[in-house]
Amino acid sequence: YNEYKSYLRMSDPRERHWFHSKNVALLQFLLTVCTTLSAWAIALVYGHVKLWPIPMISFCGVYAPEKYVFSIGLVCAAFLMFMFIWIVETADKIYSSKSTAYILGFPCSIGLMVLAVCNCEEEPTLHYIGAITYFVGFALWCIICSFKELGLSDDKKSDWVLVRQILAVFDVIFSVALGVLYLIGFTSTDWEIAVNEWLAVLMGELYALTFYFDLGDEYIIEQVKLYGYTWKPSRKNAILFDDEAPMLQLDNECDLDEDYMFDNNKSILVMESVD
């Protein structure tokens, strides 16, 4: 597998297309913040909400035309959040883990998508299920990831580690305050509810933004074109993927000393072992 990765890195640069992972964090932040503020501004212009008391974010996506900006923008932001959490989970700085990503991270991005598509007037049940999943999941994901960073070695720590811990604590505080205010009788039209909601979202998005500065240029999302290249596997155990035989196991007696051509229909994946 390591030989395969080395082969990819040595491929012709003209066939490689890369995108720095840190840019996903930046785009996710910008898209979420710009979408929310734009929907609020449009709703103000059309008189659908008031400047004060500040409305809940959900109320900025109920009526046309702002609801189209709200839905499309936040659905795209949810996709970027899903990708961003995957990037964090696969980074080698123990920011996250598979269990944290699957239990909290990915569901909260799906929750953001649901609350964006189902507004609070037409589909209130689905909207608030999505909202709870997003706020609770993201706040917990941030706090768990932040304090997992306490175990980072000194050479991997940066000032952004402390910044993330502070932002994560505030995100949890505002999210908990939001739930408590609902429980003690405050309603969606009260400014206390709206302020805590806006602040919780802001803390979460600032948390995501820190990875733009912290990941640096060493992490990239890369697409490598394999067509036309040959690669010689060194191990005997391999699996052949083919259109006619989607998964054909090659036994230990097969001679893999010849070169194999990668094309659109066939590739070889070397495994540590095949039982």
C-alpha beads as a LAMMPS data file, in Angstrom:
LAMMPS data file: protein, C-alpha beads

275 atoms
274 bonds

1 atom types
1 bond types

-500.0 500.0 xlo xhi
-500.0 500.0 ylo yhi
-500.0 500.0 zlo zhi

Masses

1 110.0

Atoms # bond

1 1 1 0.000 0.000 0.000
2 1 1 2.828 2.398 0.839
3 1 1 4.479 1.522 -2.471
4 1 1 1.205 2.316 -4.221
5 1 1 1.008 5.714 -2.528
6 1 1 4.600 6.431 -3.479
7 1 1 3.755 5.554 -7.052
8 1 1 0.922 8.056 -7.037
9 1 1 3.169 10.790 -5.684
10 1 1 5.653 10.159 -8.501
11 1 1 3.014 10.393 -11.240
12 1 1 3.382 12.994 -13.943
13 1 1 2.504 16.403 -12.352
14 1 1 0.569 17.279 -15.477
15 1 1 -1.897 14.556 -14.596
16 1 1 -2.349 15.669 -10.980
17 1 1 -5.051 18.024 -9.741
18 1 1 -4.895 19.107 -6.111
19 1 1 -6.770 21.355 -3.729
20 1 1 -5.505 22.292 -0.290
21 1 1 -7.650 20.754 2.446
22 1 1 -7.501 23.936 4.508
23 1 1 -9.556 25.695 1.826
24 1 1 -12.535 23.460 2.598
25 1 1 -12.609 24.873 6.148
26 1 1 -12.453 28.423 4.770
27 1 1 -15.177 27.816 2.184
28 1 1 -17.430 26.152 4.743
29 1 1 -17.076 29.142 7.073
30 1 1 -17.639 31.742 4.345
31 1 1 -20.599 29.951 2.800
32 1 1 -22.406 29.427 6.114
33 1 1 -21.827 32.974 7.373
34 1 1 -22.534 34.692 4.044
35 1 1 -25.660 32.623 3.437
36 1 1 -27.050 33.385 6.890
37 1 1 -26.322 37.108 6.714
38 1 1 -27.609 37.389 3.135
39 1 1 -30.874 35.639 3.987
40 1 1 -31.297 37.911 7.003
41 1 1 -30.607 41.033 4.910
42 1 1 -33.086 39.987 2.204
43 1 1 -35.725 39.194 4.829
44 1 1 -35.176 42.668 6.351
45 1 1 -35.551 44.391 2.978
46 1 1 -38.816 42.588 2.277
47 1 1 -40.130 43.228 5.788
48 1 1 -40.351 39.549 6.716
49 1 1 -38.315 40.049 9.903
50 1 1 -37.395 42.994 12.119
51 1 1 -33.953 44.353 12.872
52 1 1 -34.737 44.131 16.596
53 1 1 -35.531 41.952 18.330
54 1 1 -33.113 39.976 16.207
55 1 1 -34.896 36.986 14.652
56 1 1 -33.846 33.381 14.937
57 1 1 -31.800 32.252 11.979
58 1 1 -34.569 29.847 10.971
59 1 1 -37.015 32.749 10.479
60 1 1 -34.718 34.177 7.798
61 1 1 -35.451 31.220 5.528
62 1 1 -39.233 30.989 5.586
63 1 1 -40.492 33.275 2.814
64 1 1 -39.441 33.938 -0.769
65 1 1 -37.007 35.106 -1.997
66 1 1 -34.705 34.685 1.010
67 1 1 -35.686 31.053 1.539
68 1 1 -34.011 30.079 -1.741
69 1 1 -30.738 31.681 -0.690
70 1 1 -31.076 30.092 2.748
71 1 1 -31.779 26.567 1.481
72 1 1 -29.309 26.411 -1.397
73 1 1 -26.504 28.067 0.550
74 1 1 -26.826 25.927 3.664
75 1 1 -27.209 22.677 1.716
76 1 1 -23.894 23.451 0.004
77 1 1 -22.417 24.398 3.396
78 1 1 -23.611 21.072 4.819
79 1 1 -21.798 19.201 2.048
80 1 1 -18.612 21.156 2.789
81 1 1 -19.052 20.455 6.513
82 1 1 -19.257 16.727 5.784
83 1 1 -16.033 16.959 3.766
84 1 1 -14.376 19.173 6.366
85 1 1 -15.137 16.700 9.177
86 1 1 -13.733 13.895 7.040
87 1 1 -10.536 15.926 6.527
88 1 1 -10.215 16.546 10.265
89 1 1 -10.894 12.895 11.042
90 1 1 -8.171 11.721 8.652
91 1 1 -5.528 14.271 9.724
92 1 1 -2.645 12.798 11.703
93 1 1 -2.955 15.240 14.594
94 1 1 -5.654 13.213 16.438
95 1 1 -8.137 16.055 16.069
96 1 1 -10.890 13.503 15.797
97 1 1 -11.546 9.789 15.481
98 1 1 -13.760 7.581 13.377
99 1 1 -16.255 7.068 16.192
100 1 1 -16.467 10.834 16.891
101 1 1 -16.915 11.586 13.210
102 1 1 -19.580 8.937 12.602
103 1 1 -21.551 9.478 15.814
104 1 1 -21.418 13.294 15.985
105 1 1 -19.675 14.909 13.026
106 1 1 -21.390 13.443 9.991
107 1 1 -24.895 13.444 11.560
108 1 1 -24.605 17.145 12.438
109 1 1 -23.804 17.973 8.799
110 1 1 -26.870 15.991 7.736
111 1 1 -28.878 17.893 10.363
112 1 1 -27.752 21.176 8.804
113 1 1 -28.958 19.964 5.425
114 1 1 -32.340 18.923 6.823
115 1 1 -32.976 22.246 8.589
116 1 1 -31.993 24.070 5.394
117 1 1 -34.407 22.129 3.189
118 1 1 -37.330 21.998 5.653
119 1 1 -38.177 25.471 6.942
120 1 1 -39.720 26.021 10.355
121 1 1 -43.160 27.000 9.012
122 1 1 -43.828 24.349 6.374
123 1 1 -42.054 21.367 7.976
124 1 1 -41.488 22.335 11.625
125 1 1 -40.926 18.806 12.946
126 1 1 -38.215 17.923 10.444
127 1 1 -36.707 21.385 10.733
128 1 1 -36.291 21.230 14.488
129 1 1 -35.032 17.626 14.391
130 1 1 -32.369 18.818 11.973
131 1 1 -31.615 21.875 14.110
132 1 1 -31.202 19.858 17.321
133 1 1 -28.989 17.339 15.533
134 1 1 -26.847 20.150 14.144
135 1 1 -26.466 22.224 17.326
136 1 1 -25.989 19.332 19.754
137 1 1 -23.843 17.242 17.418
138 1 1 -21.560 20.063 16.349
139 1 1 -21.085 21.432 19.877
140 1 1 -20.144 17.987 21.206
141 1 1 -17.925 17.265 18.221
142 1 1 -16.041 20.539 18.764
143 1 1 -15.512 19.993 22.489
144 1 1 -14.399 16.359 22.090
145 1 1 -12.002 17.152 19.255
146 1 1 -10.581 20.133 21.142
147 1 1 -9.731 18.246 24.279
148 1 1 -8.359 15.279 22.369
149 1 1 -5.730 17.793 21.288
150 1 1 -4.409 17.919 24.843
151 1 1 -2.485 14.791 23.966
152 1 1 -0.717 16.310 20.976
153 1 1 3.051 16.329 21.036
154 1 1 4.702 19.744 21.347
155 1 1 5.862 19.737 17.743
156 1 1 2.257 19.381 16.575
157 1 1 0.728 21.954 18.915
158 1 1 0.046 25.504 17.842
159 1 1 -1.713 28.567 19.224
160 1 1 -4.804 27.449 17.322
161 1 1 -5.169 24.479 19.664
162 1 1 -5.887 26.833 22.575
163 1 1 -8.139 29.004 20.392
164 1 1 -10.201 25.953 19.434
165 1 1 -10.594 24.901 23.048
166 1 1 -11.910 28.360 23.985
167 1 1 -14.291 28.469 21.016
168 1 1 -15.528 24.948 21.751
169 1 1 -16.326 25.847 25.366
170 1 1 -18.279 28.930 24.290
171 1 1 -20.100 26.921 21.621
172 1 1 -21.237 24.439 24.259
173 1 1 -22.226 27.262 26.663
174 1 1 -24.408 29.046 24.099
175 1 1 -25.928 25.775 22.844
176 1 1 -26.785 24.654 26.376
177 1 1 -28.173 28.115 27.198
178 1 1 -30.369 27.878 24.112
179 1 1 -31.868 24.603 25.302
180 1 1 -32.296 25.798 28.902
181 1 1 -34.101 28.956 27.799
182 1 1 -36.573 26.847 25.839
183 1 1 -37.117 24.577 28.821
184 1 1 -37.878 27.422 31.235
185 1 1 -40.489 28.988 28.987
186 1 1 -38.795 31.344 26.532
187 1 1 -40.152 31.227 22.984
188 1 1 -38.660 31.559 19.521
189 1 1 -39.668 35.215 19.335
190 1 1 -37.640 36.203 22.411
191 1 1 -34.326 37.903 21.668
192 1 1 -32.552 35.838 24.314
193 1 1 -33.194 32.690 22.272
194 1 1 -32.084 34.289 19.018
195 1 1 -28.898 35.798 20.454
196 1 1 -27.770 32.467 21.882
197 1 1 -28.519 30.751 18.586
198 1 1 -26.504 33.268 16.551
199 1 1 -23.596 33.107 18.989
200 1 1 -23.567 29.294 19.015
201 1 1 -23.422 29.226 15.213
202 1 1 -20.682 31.874 15.183
203 1 1 -18.540 29.968 17.696
204 1 1 -18.904 26.765 15.696
205 1 1 -17.996 28.422 12.418
206 1 1 -15.003 30.219 13.921
207 1 1 -13.915 26.846 15.274
208 1 1 -14.018 25.421 11.744
209 1 1 -12.144 28.442 10.383
210 1 1 -9.143 27.810 12.671
211 1 1 -8.263 24.743 10.602
212 1 1 -7.630 26.990 7.616
213 1 1 -4.669 28.429 9.503
214 1 1 -3.665 25.255 11.335
215 1 1 -3.714 22.589 8.626
216 1 1 -1.271 24.492 6.447
217 1 1 -0.278 23.354 2.981
218 1 1 0.735 19.805 3.880
219 1 1 -2.784 18.374 3.537
220 1 1 -4.286 18.223 0.055
221 1 1 -7.283 16.696 -1.661
222 1 1 -5.851 15.121 -4.762
223 1 1 -7.120 13.491 -7.914
224 1 1 -4.607 11.365 -9.790
225 1 1 -5.188 10.163 -13.315
226 1 1 -3.964 6.581 -13.593
227 1 1 -4.861 5.871 -17.208
228 1 1 -1.801 5.142 -19.307
229 1 1 0.543 4.325 -16.427
230 1 1 1.950 0.971 -15.394
231 1 1 2.691 -0.213 -11.911
232 1 1 4.410 -3.366 -10.759
233 1 1 3.123 -4.696 -7.406
234 1 1 5.699 -6.354 -5.208
235 1 1 3.392 -8.578 -3.179
236 1 1 1.843 -11.811 -4.348
237 1 1 -1.536 -11.277 -2.742
238 1 1 -3.731 -9.003 -4.790
239 1 1 -7.315 -8.453 -5.783
240 1 1 -8.209 -7.768 -9.386
241 1 1 -11.121 -5.421 -10.026
242 1 1 -12.636 -5.728 -13.463
243 1 1 -15.948 -4.976 -15.161
244 1 1 -16.508 -8.644 -15.936
245 1 1 -15.224 -9.873 -12.571
246 1 1 -15.846 -7.084 -10.015
247 1 1 -13.754 -8.839 -7.359
248 1 1 -11.541 -11.709 -8.489
249 1 1 -9.052 -12.993 -5.943
250 1 1 -5.642 -13.928 -7.321
251 1 1 -4.087 -16.753 -5.368
252 1 1 -0.531 -16.920 -4.096
253 1 1 0.619 -18.974 -7.047
254 1 1 -0.262 -16.297 -9.610
255 1 1 2.715 -14.627 -11.202
256 1 1 2.467 -10.890 -10.616
257 1 1 5.940 -10.129 -11.919
258 1 1 4.623 -8.675 -15.163
259 1 1 3.472 -5.065 -15.393
260 1 1 -0.207 -4.259 -15.078
261 1 1 -1.781 -1.420 -17.013
262 1 1 -4.260 0.839 -15.226
263 1 1 -7.175 1.788 -17.441
264 1 1 -10.791 2.819 -17.053
265 1 1 -11.984 -0.733 -16.467
266 1 1 -9.290 -2.472 -14.474
267 1 1 -7.082 -1.788 -11.485
268 1 1 -5.124 -3.742 -8.930
269 1 1 -5.290 -3.188 -5.194
270 1 1 -2.494 -4.796 -3.202
271 1 1 -3.585 -6.141 0.153
272 1 1 -1.594 -7.095 3.224
273 1 1 -3.164 -10.513 3.152
274 1 1 -6.026 -12.345 1.497
275 1 1 -7.475 -15.286 3.385

Bonds

1 1 1 2
2 1 2 3
3 1 3 4
4 1 4 5
5 1 5 6
6 1 6 7
7 1 7 8
8 1 8 9
9 1 9 10
10 1 10 11
11 1 11 12
12 1 12 13
13 1 13 14
14 1 14 15
15 1 15 16
16 1 16 17
17 1 17 18
18 1 18 19
19 1 19 20
20 1 20 21
21 1 21 22
22 1 22 23
23 1 23 24
24 1 24 25
25 1 25 26
26 1 26 27
27 1 27 28
28 1 28 29
29 1 29 30
30 1 30 31
31 1 31 32
32 1 32 33
33 1 33 34
34 1 34 35
35 1 35 36
36 1 36 37
37 1 37 38
38 1 38 39
39 1 39 40
40 1 40 41
41 1 41 42
42 1 42 43
43 1 43 44
44 1 44 45
45 1 45 46
46 1 46 47
47 1 47 48
48 1 48 49
49 1 49 50
50 1 50 51
51 1 51 52
52 1 52 53
53 1 53 54
54 1 54 55
55 1 55 56
56 1 56 57
57 1 57 58
58 1 58 59
59 1 59 60
60 1 60 61
61 1 61 62
62 1 62 63
63 1 63 64
64 1 64 65
65 1 65 66
66 1 66 67
67 1 67 68
68 1 68 69
69 1 69 70
70 1 70 71
71 1 71 72
72 1 72 73
73 1 73 74
74 1 74 75
75 1 75 76
76 1 76 77
77 1 77 78
78 1 78 79
79 1 79 80
80 1 80 81
81 1 81 82
82 1 82 83
83 1 83 84
84 1 84 85
85 1 85 86
86 1 86 87
87 1 87 88
88 1 88 89
89 1 89 90
90 1 90 91
91 1 91 92
92 1 92 93
93 1 93 94
94 1 94 95
95 1 95 96
96 1 96 97
97 1 97 98
98 1 98 99
99 1 99 100
100 1 100 101
101 1 101 102
102 1 102 103
103 1 103 104
104 1 104 105
105 1 105 106
106 1 106 107
107 1 107 108
108 1 108 109
109 1 109 110
110 1 110 111
111 1 111 112
112 1 112 113
113 1 113 114
114 1 114 115
115 1 115 116
116 1 116 117
117 1 117 118
118 1 118 119
119 1 119 120
120 1 120 121
121 1 121 122
122 1 122 123
123 1 123 124
124 1 124 125
125 1 125 126
126 1 126 127
127 1 127 128
128 1 128 129
129 1 129 130
130 1 130 131
131 1 131 132
132 1 132 133
133 1 133 134
134 1 134 135
135 1 135 136
136 1 136 137
137 1 137 138
138 1 138 139
139 1 139 140
140 1 140 141
141 1 141 142
142 1 142 143
143 1 143 144
144 1 144 145
145 1 145 146
146 1 146 147
147 1 147 148
148 1 148 149
149 1 149 150
150 1 150 151
151 1 151 152
152 1 152 153
153 1 153 154
154 1 154 155
155 1 155 156
156 1 156 157
157 1 157 158
158 1 158 159
159 1 159 160
160 1 160 161
161 1 161 162
162 1 162 163
163 1 163 164
164 1 164 165
165 1 165 166
166 1 166 167
167 1 167 168
168 1 168 169
169 1 169 170
170 1 170 171
171 1 171 172
172 1 172 173
173 1 173 174
174 1 174 175
175 1 175 176
176 1 176 177
177 1 177 178
178 1 178 179
179 1 179 180
180 1 180 181
181 1 181 182
182 1 182 183
183 1 183 184
184 1 184 185
185 1 185 186
186 1 186 187
187 1 187 188
188 1 188 189
189 1 189 190
190 1 190 191
191 1 191 192
192 1 192 193
193 1 193 194
194 1 194 195
195 1 195 196
196 1 196 197
197 1 197 198
198 1 198 199
199 1 199 200
200 1 200 201
201 1 201 202
202 1 202 203
203 1 203 204
204 1 204 205
205 1 205 206
206 1 206 207
207 1 207 208
208 1 208 209
209 1 209 210
210 1 210 211
211 1 211 212
212 1 212 213
213 1 213 214
214 1 214 215
215 1 215 216
216 1 216 217
217 1 217 218
218 1 218 219
219 1 219 220
220 1 220 221
221 1 221 222
222 1 222 223
223 1 223 224
224 1 224 225
225 1 225 226
226 1 226 227
227 1 227 228
228 1 228 229
229 1 229 230
230 1 230 231
231 1 231 232
232 1 232 233
233 1 233 234
234 1 234 235
235 1 235 236
236 1 236 237
237 1 237 238
238 1 238 239
239 1 239 240
240 1 240 241
241 1 241 242
242 1 242 243
243 1 243 244
244 1 244 245
245 1 245 246
246 1 246 247
247 1 247 248
248 1 248 249
249 1 249 250
250 1 250 251
251 1 251 252
252 1 252 253
253 1 253 254
254 1 254 255
255 1 255 256
256 1 256 257
257 1 257 258
258 1 258 259
259 1 259 260
260 1 260 261
261 1 261 262
262 1 262 263
263 1 263 264
264 1 264 265
265 1 265 266
266 1 266 267
267 1 267 268
268 1 268 269
269 1 269 270
270 1 270 271
271 1 271 272
272 1 272 273
273 1 273 274
274 1 274 275
